[in-house]
Amino acid sequence: MAASLPYLLTVNNHPRSGRTVVVLRGAIDHDSEDVLRRSLVGALNSSVHGIDLDLKEVSFWDCASLNVLLAVRRLALQKGKSVTIRAAGPAVERVLELTDTLPLFTARTKH
């Protein structure tokens, strides 16, 4: 899976807002963890204010993927940035509901 992840990832910088939008598609699992982490950290580093995630086309999402998001969120907070989820598909929503972590990725989150 790791080899195919770059084709399932779209990153768009929005200079006016200072945010970077990252769109993920397909199955994201523990095999793609390293590529996912590098991609999200790269997007975070290239942004001014943080990254916005569009996960509505993710068909599979596991706890390893969530752990990557949590680690990237911690890094963002250290840099005075944020990670938000703009949209999430059913697979992502289920994991976020079960772990009660969605509030960590809302636009209103300050810490």
C-alpha positions in Angstrom: 0.0 0.0 0.0 2.8 2.5 0.8 4.0 2.6 -2.8 0.6 3.6 -4.0 -0.2 6.3 -1.4 1.4 9.2 -3.3 -1.2 8.7 -6.0 -4.0 8.9 -3.5 -2.8 12.2 -2.0 -3.4 15.7 -3.3 -1.8 18.8 -1.7 -2.9 22.3 -2.6 -1.4 25.4 -1.0 -3.6 28.4 -0.6 -1.3 31.5 -0.2 -4.1 33.9 0.7 -5.3 31.9 3.7 -1.8 30.6 4.6 -3.3 27.1 4.8 -2.6 23.9 2.8 -5.4 21.6 1.8 -4.5 17.9 1.8 -7.0 15.5 0.1 -6.6 11.7 0.7 -8.4 9.0 -1.2 -8.7 5.2 -0.9 -7.5 2.9 1.8 -5.1 4.3 4.3 -3.6 1.8 6.7 -0.5 0.9 8.7 1.4 0.0 5.6 1.1 3.6 4.4 1.9 5.2 7.8 5.4 6.4 6.9 4.4 7.9 3.6 1.4 9.5 5.2 3.5 11.0 8.0 6.1 12.4 5.6 3.4 13.9 3.3 1.5 15.5 6.1 4.6 16.9 7.8 5.8 18.3 4.4 2.4 19.9 3.9 2.5 21.4 7.4 6.0 22.7 7.0 5.0 24.4 3.7 2.0 26.1 5.2 1.9 29.4 7.2 -1.1 28.5 9.5 -1.6 24.8 9.1 -3.3 22.1 7.1 -6.9 21.3 6.3 -7.7 17.6 5.6 -10.3 16.4 3.2 -10.9 12.7 4.0 -14.3 12.2 2.5 -13.0 9.7 -0.1 -11.0 7.6 2.3 -12.5 4.1 2.2 -10.4 2.5 5.0 -8.9 4.3 8.0 -7.2 2.5 10.9 -5.7 3.5 14.3 -2.2 3.8 12.8 -3.6 6.5 10.5 -5.2 8.2 13.4 -1.9 8.1 15.4 -0.2 9.8 12.4 -2.8 12.6 12.6 -2.3 13.0 16.3 1.5 13.2 15.9 1.2 15.8 13.1 -1.3 17.7 15.2 1.2 17.8 18.1 3.9 19.1 15.7 1.5 21.7 14.4 0.7 23.0 17.8 4.4 23.3 18.6 4.8 25.4 15.5 1.7 27.6 16.3 -0.3 26.0 13.5 -3.3 23.7 13.4 -4.6 20.6 11.7 -8.3 20.5 10.8 -10.6 18.0 9.2 -12.8 19.7 6.6 -14.6 16.5 5.5 -14.5 12.9 6.5 -16.0 9.8 5.0 -17.8 7.0 7.0 -14.6 5.0 7.6 -12.8 8.0 9.1 -15.9 9.3 11.0 -16.2 5.9 12.7 -12.7 5.9 14.0 -13.0 9.5 15.2 -16.3 8.7 16.9 -14.9 5.6 18.6 -11.8 7.4 19.9 -13.6 10.7 20.6 -10.9 12.6 18.7 -12.9 14.7 16.2 -12.9 17.7 18.5 -9.1 17.8 18.3 -9.4 18.5 14.6 -12.1 21.2 14.4 -11.5 24.7 13.4 -12.4 26.0 16.9 -9.6 24.0 18.5 -7.1 26.3 20.1 -4.9 23.7 21.9 
